[in-house]
Amino acid sequence: NMALQPYGTKEEEVLYSISRTAINAWLLDELEKCDKARVHYGYSCTRVWSDGTAEFTRQDDGGFLKPDKIKTESTKLLGCDGAFSAVRAQLARISRLSINFEYIEHGYKELSMPPAADGGYAMPPEALHIWPGSQVMLIALPNADCSFTCTLFGDFKLLESLQ
């Protein structure tokens, strides 16, 4: 039995999602607009100090560190470097931050659903769409462009077998 259970109590209460590619592009665009922000490609964070400054080292194509280093002068550091964050690891070194990784046998694949043929939403955008299964679960979240970001959760072996 299926029924629409709205995300919120008001029509404007919806949950939107954004792709990682889009948020990364937006973040870089915004940083490039800032006079005080500097974006350096090809560098990895190798050290963070308690005053917020950091050191970055360039890697060559083989992944080896080169002697080319940059030390920031800012007291603000934005670490957007993912689950295995070098910034987070450095912060743990200088503070009381505890990091613990626990690997599980399940993961996810991101999928996308384009807008309907008429350009609108293919499903109601005011709901969180969930399809549970015996081995997987699929969810869909609406985007502002009338597409949906879908996430398929399941066992890594099953997900890796999908093309």
C-alpha positions, 0 to 999 in steps of 0.5 A, a space after each residue: 500500500 502506497 501513500 504520499 507522506 509529505 516531507 513537511 507540513 507546508 508545501 514549501 517544506 521540501 528536501 532538495 539534494 545537490 550532486 557532489 560535482 555541482 557543489 564542488 564546482 560552486 565552491 570553487 566558483 565562490 572561492 575564485 570570487 574572493 580576493 583573499 582566497 587562493 586556490 592551488 591545484 595539485 597540492 596536498 595538505 601535509 601539516 596544520 598548526 594550531 593557529 590555523 595556518 597550514 602547509 601544502 606540498 605538490 605531488 607529481 604525476 606518480 603521487 610522489 611529494 615534490 619539494 614545492 611547498 606552500 604555507 598559508 598565512 590565513 587563520 582560516 582553513 576550509 577542509 573539503 577533502 573527503 572521508 580520508 581528510 588530511 586536514 582532519 588527520 592534522 587537526 586530530 594531531 594538534 587537538 583532542 579530536 578522536 578519529 575512528 573508521 569502521 569499515 562495513 560491507 555496504 555502500 552506495 551508488 549515486 544515480 540520477 533521474 532526469 526530469 519528466 518528458 514535459 520538463 517537470 518532476 517525474 514524481 512529487 518533489 515534496 516527498 522523500 522517495 524510498 524503495 526498500 528491497 530485500 538486498 538493496 534500498 533506493 532513495 530519491 531526492 528532488 533537485 531544483 532542476 526537476 531531476 532527482 538524485 537517487 542513491 542505491 544502498 547495498 552490499 559492495 559485492 552487489 553494487 560493484 557487479 552493476 555497470 
